[in-house]
Amino acid sequence: MDSTGRIRTNLKLALALSALFLLRSAAAQPPVSAGAHPDFEGIWNSASAIPLERPARLKGQEFFTPAEAAQSERQAAARNQDPAEIKTANFASYNALFYEHGAKLPKSLRTSIITDPPDGRLPALTPAAAAEKSRRLELLRHPRRASDFGLQDRCIVFSTSIPMIPYIYNSNYQIVQTGNQVMINVEMIHDTRVVHLDRKSHVSSQVRMWLGDSVGHWDGTTLVVDTANFNDGDGFFGDAGGIFGSDRNLHVVERFSLLDADTLLYRFEVDDPTAFTRPWKGELTMARSSGPIFEYACHEGNYALPNLLRGFRADEAAGSARK
């Protein structure tokens, strides 16, 4: 082969390698919607080995080292299959099949979902909120009517809706995106949020909703969602044993962005001056899932509330008889 032939052959090889590189680079890029914004459509799973609050043993450590992360993931995978661990969740009738704790840490290798305060812990409650939490805990211990139970017990709303914090199962979210709205279908209790991109302000403060009023806008490739107008729903999550908030003064700002085609970065900030002594922030990553999301028919065949009340009445009657 003469020098001209070698040049042509090398040129063809270089062009072929360049085309392959461009194809691979395009495949790794986050998808873009028809409106030139990142496309979040699909099902995302939030299950993770990272806890909401930083464990005491990791005090002062914001990130895992790669070696620590690998060990933590191995321990989480083993723990998720240990029947003894299941009992600690206070669901004696469940086994590992029903749980979705997650065994993977976020790509950031953070030691907690909470990023601010810097210690990775929830800020303290205000004195009034702490007193209200104690009152509601007492109602849960000695309920007299169905309304004494939390919102999640009554299948009204759950703690994974906003902010989208992982739970022990049903950790999927389906996003449907148009030019004017983004819909987020939450697997737990089939809550559905609608983010309005076609207006810049919230509805009247007289209009109050379980999941608030969500207004969104694009900040470059990040979807920013501002949610207010929560109703007086017996506390942030309706469960005095969980995170507490006053609802009416609750304000949540969320940020959605794609790290790659299969990884959603979710960041949020919670501000409720009635409940917390300061705002707090968090972040986690969600993995794209093939789904599907199954119906969560919370009310169908739900004998829990009347049976719980019967059980409490029976315990009270037995206690009175022993006196």
Stockholm file with secondary structure:
# STOCKHOLM 1.0

chainA/1-323         MDSTGRIRTNLKLALALSALFLLRSAAAQPPVSAGAHPDFEGIWNSASAIPLERPARLKGQEFFTPAEAAQSERQAAARNQDPAEIKTANFASYNALFYEHGAKLPKSLRTSIITDPPDGRLPALTPAAAAEKSRRLELLRHPRRASDFGLQDRCIVFSTSIPMIPYIYNSNYQIVQTGNQVMINVEMIHDTRVVHLDRKSHVSSQVRMWLGDSVGHWDGTTLVVDTANFNDGDGFFGDAGGIFGSDRNLHVVERFSLLDADTLLYRFEVDDPTAFTRPWKGELTMARSSGPIFEYACHEGNYALPNLLRGFRADEAAGSARK
#=GR chainA/1-323 SS CCHHHHHHHHHHHHHHHHHHHHHHHHHHSCCBCTTSSBCCCEEEECCCSCCSSCCGGGTTCCBCCHHHHHHHHHHHHHHHTCHHHHGGGTCTTCCGGGCCCCSCCCTTCBSCSEEESTTSSCCCBCHHHHHHHHHHHHHHHSCSSGGGSCTTTTTSCCTTSSSCCCCSSCCEEEEEECSSEEEEEESGGGCEEEEESSCSSCCCTTCCBTTCEEEEEEETTEEEEEEECBCCCSSSSSCTTSCCCCSTTCEEEEEEEEEETTEEEEEEEEECTTTBSSCEEEEEEEEEECCCCCCCCSSTTCCHHHHHHHHHHHHHHHHHHHC
#=GC SS_cons         CCHHHHHHHHHHHHHHHHHHHHHHHHHHSCCBCTTSSBCCCEEEECCCSCCSSCCGGGTTCCBCCHHHHHHHHHHHHHHHTCHHHHGGGTCTTCCGGGCCCCSCCCTTCBSCSEEESTTSSCCCBCHHHHHHHHHHHHHHHSCSSGGGSCTTTTTSCCTTSSSCCCCSSCCEEEEEECSSEEEEEESGGGCEEEEESSCSSCCCTTCCBTTCEEEEEEETTEEEEEEECBCCCSSSSSCTTSCCCCSTTCEEEEEEEEEETTEEEEEEEEECTTTBSSCEEEEEEEEEECCCCCCCCSSTTCCHHHHHHHHHHHHHHHHHHHC
//
